[in-house]
């Protein structure tokens, strides 16, 4: 039998601190060594961990101290009237404050009853020892008999809407999986003759802008550099700026490209009515538009690649019923801060799933307002641009769909643009995007019902496109998670199930984040932030549905002028006044001298930086409301409900203090 060990003789054993044997039984040969080394190693391990924890405490304390200081400074310098009155939602804010007051009073009563050990469930009214306990017992009986059934009915209604919307989201994702599996995408039927420039159709390129000082140069430059025969396209710069100096700068930029041989014109309206829709409508009324077959629209911050027209316009050839070709947006500042990362998740799902699935299976989706090519005939037959809503892009898309025109979405054609980097800008953008569809729903409902299209298209347009995705989504999201859930903490008879609070929302968030797999680390912040934005979307939906004043206001989304990730140096140079002065001096025109004089006056005037972070009262009120409900859930030992209310309340607190997005010094 072979030996199972090796005997080693050492002449100087004191020089050896550790001896390893080749058999498992070797450890038992040194029991005294094992007994003395293991406790020491464990002790050092604990000390190392403790040292690391203690090392983090000063950093954490410094960070919390700085954060609390900035919060105190922000609160002390905030003005209660600084939030734009068009977006205050005063009625909703008053309701939230009243609701918060009721919950605080209820929490005080519940805590008092809990610590005094009031267990009145098994007692009859005449056995109650004092009046205070009798009142509490009466409230419990009234709550169980009248309030709880109403809450259960309301909760079940919201749960049904939630599950229907989740099912719709799941079906869309299945359609997206099918497109990826089958590699479905639109193909060009008849490409244009590359060698024959006269075979290319006439294309009109429109750049509507309003006070876009940061981005006007790069938007005009990229439009003028599109790879298309120079005599087959015209660039219209549609300037609605009310800054006289900026008007001169944009006109000067247009003239510089015109001298280079580009067909480009500058248009300015003296009366700015109808916002963007009025601007586009005015431009389409020009006589020379009759010479063009297609029109491409780029917002001022969009930077198309030179081959944009060659990738989009050929799809119209051989498709006489095709009215729109929409390209996808790509975001140059998606990693700028947490706010832009969370927006990127949402918009990735919108383009990758919603737009692509609707384009492949239905040939209809909402026009995104920019980075798209329209057949001018489709615009004219659908009634052209109308000024009746703040979502003129969705309006023209719905009317074109009712007239039988088809749409194509190109997921592999991308146009660079910017995401809002501050919460203030993002909030105003979302208000417009969610109030406008409700305006349009009221206005186009008779036309949809009378349209000569199939019943399935009508059902898709009314039930899915408008009601489910534009009305029901913000309605149940705010009502269920911000009102009903906190209230059920004080009405245990109507408690919501754990799967509704945790598992289904997380599953839906995972589906939303699939088109942007690199964003998976932001899954939980995304889920919390979407619920936080529900108050803004709900307020916008209500204002649009009931024609409140704020639904008809258009606020231009602020731009930073990031043409690309690697273009920050040129951006700074472009924004410098020295460059503008050199451009004016180079021209030596009368208008240029006038501009130079105005710029000198502007330079001499004191510059006051009014840009600062704000306090959002509705979000703060909801934060304290949810945290109050979280405190009540501790008395009932509701684990999932407590953690959800705690983290969601903290999310509302962060947003209410404007600690998400761009931070102003």
Buried (B, 14 or more C-beta within 10 A) or exposed (E): EEEEEEEEEEEEEEEEEEEEBEEEEBEEEBEEEEEEEEEEEEEEEEEEEEEEEEEEEEEEEEEEEEEEEBBEEBEEEBEEEEBBEBBBBEEBBEBBBEBBEBBBEBBEBBBEBEEEEBEBEEBEEEEBEEEBBBEBBEEBEEBBEEBBEEBBEBBEBBBEBBEBBBEBBEEBBEBBEEBEEEEBBBEBEEEBEEEEEEEBBBBBBBBBBBBBBBBBBBBBBBBBEBEBBEEBBBBBBBBBBEEEBBBBBBBBBBBBBBEEEBBBBBBBBEEBEBBBBBBBBBBBEBEEBEEBBBBBBBBBBBBBBEEBBBBBBBBBBEBEEBBBBBBBBBBBBBEBBBBBBBBBBBBBBBBBBBBBBBBBEBBBBBBBBBBBBBBBEBBEBBEBBBBBBBBBBBBBBBBBBBBBBBBBBBBEBBBBBBBBBBBBBBBBBBBBBBBBBBBBBBBBEEEBEEBEBEEEBBEBBBBBBBBBBBBBBBBBBBBBBBBBBBBBBBBBBBBBEEEBBBEBBEBBBBBBBBBBEEBEEBBEBBBBBBBBBBBBBBBBBBBBBEEBEBBBBBBBBBBBBBBEEEBEEBBEEBBEEEEBBEBBEEBEEEEBEBBBEEBEEEEEEEEEEEEBBBBBBBBBBBBBBBBBBBBBBBBBEBEBBBBBBBBBBBBBBBBBBBBBBBEEE
